[in-house]
Amino acid sequence: MVKAKFSDLTNSDKPVLIDFYADWCQPCHMLAPILKEVKDELGEQIQIIKVNTEVNPNVAAKYQIRGIPTMILFKDGKQLWRQSGVLPKEHIMQAIQPHLN
């Protein structure tokens, strides 16, 4: 698998939702199936990427991730939305939909 640079991922003209998580985090495990539903509904309109804060501490520090799970929505290199905690699918969709092409 080829690892893309983080900046290449966030500079996409398609929305990219980054899910910062850790394997030991129970709320992170609760968020995973919700994000799968979001991806299933939006398909190719969005990219959802999971970033393990334990494996990628530099990326977590750059974006000042203080609690997990934290989701950040990027498009064209800009941070458009950020939220920590487990949210219902509807709230995540409301944050994403204005930014779909």
BALOBA-1460 file (C-alpha; in Angstrom, 3 decimals):
// residues 101
<rec num="1" residu="m" x="0.000" y="0.000" z="0.000"/>
<rec num="2" residu="v" x="1.341" y="3.416" z="-0.950"/>
<rec num="3" residu="k" x="1.188" y="5.956" z="1.839"/>
<rec num="4" residu="a" x="-0.042" y="9.345" z="0.683"/>
<rec num="5" residu="k" x="1.243" y="12.479" z="2.313"/>
<rec num="6" residu="f" x="-1.302" y="13.932" z="4.707"/>
<rec num="7" residu="s" x="-1.256" y="17.280" z="2.888"/>
<rec num="8" residu="d" x="-2.051" y="15.511" z="-0.410"/>
<rec num="9" residu="l" x="-5.119" y="13.956" z="1.188"/>
<rec num="10" residu="t" x="-6.446" y="17.187" z="2.692"/>
<rec num="11" residu="n" x="-5.867" y="19.210" z="-0.489"/>
<rec num="12" residu="s" x="-8.413" y="17.170" z="-2.424"/>
<rec num="13" residu="d" x="-11.234" y="19.017" z="-4.211"/>
<rec num="14" residu="k" x="-13.531" y="16.344" z="-2.760"/>
<rec num="15" residu="p" x="-14.360" y="16.547" z="0.971"/>
<rec num="16" residu="v" x="-12.089" y="14.442" z="3.171"/>
<rec num="17" residu="l" x="-13.245" y="13.517" z="6.662"/>
<rec num="18" residu="i" x="-10.373" y="12.577" z="8.950"/>
<rec num="19" residu="d" x="-11.286" y="10.444" z="11.967"/>
<rec num="20" residu="f" x="-8.584" y="10.694" z="14.635"/>
<rec num="21" residu="y" x="-8.824" y="7.627" z="16.883"/>
<rec num="22" residu="a" x="-6.895" y="5.129" z="19.009"/>
<rec num="23" residu="d" x="-7.399" y="1.376" z="19.267"/>
<rec num="24" residu="w" x="-7.993" y="1.539" z="23.039"/>
<rec num="25" residu="c" x="-10.710" y="4.229" z="22.719"/>
<rec num="26" residu="q" x="-14.197" y="2.780" z="23.258"/>
<rec num="27" residu="p" x="-16.071" y="5.824" z="21.839"/>
<rec num="28" residu="c" x="-13.875" y="5.525" z="18.728"/>
<rec num="29" residu="h" x="-15.200" y="1.994" z="18.242"/>
<rec num="30" residu="m" x="-18.751" y="3.353" z="18.567"/>
<rec num="31" residu="l" x="-18.069" y="5.979" z="15.866"/>
<rec num="32" residu="a" x="-16.681" y="3.516" z="13.294"/>
<rec num="33" residu="p" x="-20.029" y="1.989" z="12.194"/>
<rec num="34" residu="i" x="-21.588" y="5.468" z="12.036"/>
<rec num="35" residu="l" x="-18.837" y="6.617" z="9.674"/>
<rec num="36" residu="k" x="-19.373" y="3.464" z="7.606"/>
<rec num="37" residu="e" x="-23.038" y="4.460" z="7.199"/>
<rec num="38" residu="v" x="-21.966" y="7.966" z="6.122"/>
<rec num="39" residu="k" x="-19.566" y="6.486" z="3.557"/>
<rec num="40" residu="d" x="-22.189" y="4.007" z="2.329"/>
<rec num="41" residu="e" x="-24.655" y="6.853" z="1.779"/>
<rec num="42" residu="l" x="-22.242" y="9.347" z="0.187"/>
<rec num="43" residu="g" x="-20.052" y="6.885" z="-1.718"/>
<rec num="44" residu="e" x="-17.460" y="8.540" z="-3.940"/>
<rec num="45" residu="q" x="-18.577" y="12.049" z="-2.948"/>
<rec num="46" residu="i" x="-16.381" y="11.876" z="0.156"/>
<rec num="47" residu="q" x="-13.233" y="10.229" z="1.374"/>
<rec num="48" residu="i" x="-13.102" y="9.082" z="5.001"/>
<rec num="49" residu="i" x="-9.689" y="8.393" z="6.472"/>
<rec num="50" residu="k" x="-8.882" y="7.012" z="9.897"/>
<rec num="51" residu="v" x="-5.719" y="8.315" z="11.571"/>
<rec num="52" residu="n" x="-4.471" y="6.449" z="14.618"/>
<rec num="53" residu="t" x="-3.129" y="9.098" z="17.013"/>
<rec num="54" residu="e" x="-0.827" y="6.534" z="18.672"/>
<rec num="55" residu="v" x="0.835" y="5.663" z="15.352"/>
<rec num="56" residu="n" x="0.790" y="9.232" z="13.958"/>
<rec num="57" residu="p" x="1.504" y="11.502" z="16.948"/>
<rec num="58" residu="n" x="2.989" y="14.247" z="14.744"/>
<rec num="59" residu="v" x="-0.223" y="14.607" z="12.718"/>
<rec num="60" residu="a" x="-2.304" y="14.565" z="15.902"/>
<rec num="61" residu="a" x="-0.091" y="17.276" z="17.403"/>
<rec num="62" residu="k" x="-0.215" y="19.411" z="14.252"/>
<rec num="63" residu="y" x="-4.019" y="19.483" z="14.400"/>
<rec num="64" residu="q" x="-4.046" y="19.847" z="18.204"/>
<rec num="65" residu="i" x="-6.032" y="16.688" z="18.811"/>
<rec num="66" residu="r" x="-6.691" y="16.737" z="22.557"/>
<rec num="67" residu="g" x="-9.509" y="14.196" z="22.750"/>
<rec num="68" residu="i" x="-10.603" y="11.303" z="20.619"/>
<rec num="69" residu="p" x="-12.501" y="10.577" z="18.575"/>
<rec num="70" residu="t" x="-12.094" y="13.879" z="16.750"/>
<rec num="71" residu="m" x="-13.313" y="14.386" z="13.194"/>
<rec num="72" residu="i" x="-12.030" y="17.136" z="10.914"/>
<rec num="73" residu="l" x="-13.518" y="17.846" z="7.489"/>
<rec num="74" residu="f" x="-11.116" y="19.190" z="4.859"/>
<rec num="75" residu="k" x="-11.604" y="20.359" z="1.287"/>
<rec num="76" residu="d" x="-9.038" y="22.114" z="-0.898"/>
<rec num="77" residu="g" x="-6.617" y="22.168" z="2.037"/>
<rec num="78" residu="k" x="-9.005" y="24.086" z="4.287"/>
<rec num="79" residu="q" x="-10.432" y="22.846" z="7.568"/>
<rec num="80" residu="l" x="-14.199" y="23.277" z="7.217"/>
<rec num="81" residu="w" x="-15.546" y="21.555" z="10.323"/>
<rec num="82" residu="r" x="-14.222" y="19.935" z="13.463"/>
<rec num="83" residu="q" x="-15.960" y="18.005" z="16.207"/>
<rec num="84" residu="s" x="-14.893" y="15.721" z="19.022"/>
<rec num="85" residu="g" x="-16.937" y="12.857" z="20.399"/>
<rec num="86" residu="v" x="-19.438" y="10.419" z="18.969"/>
<rec num="87" residu="l" x="-22.135" y="12.088" z="16.880"/>
<rec num="88" residu="p" x="-25.230" y="10.647" z="15.238"/>
<rec num="89" residu="k" x="-25.019" y="10.087" z="11.502"/>
<rec num="90" residu="e" x="-27.477" y="12.941" z="10.851"/>
<rec num="91" residu="h" x="-25.209" y="15.525" z="12.511"/>
<rec num="92" residu="i" x="-22.183" y="14.353" z="10.534"/>
<rec num="93" residu="m" x="-24.184" y="14.443" z="7.292"/>
<rec num="94" residu="q" x="-25.372" y="18.013" z="8.055"/>
<rec num="95" residu="a" x="-21.747" y="19.086" z="8.425"/>
<rec num="96" residu="i" x="-20.630" y="17.427" z="5.186"/>
<rec num="97" residu="q" x="-23.480" y="18.096" z="2.765"/>
<rec num="98" residu="p" x="-22.885" y="21.832" z="2.183"/>
<rec num="99" residu="h" x="-19.379" y="20.953" z="0.947"/>
<rec num="100" residu="l" x="-20.256" y="18.225" z="-1.564"/>
<rec num="101" residu="n" x="-19.537" y="18.943" z="-5.236"/>
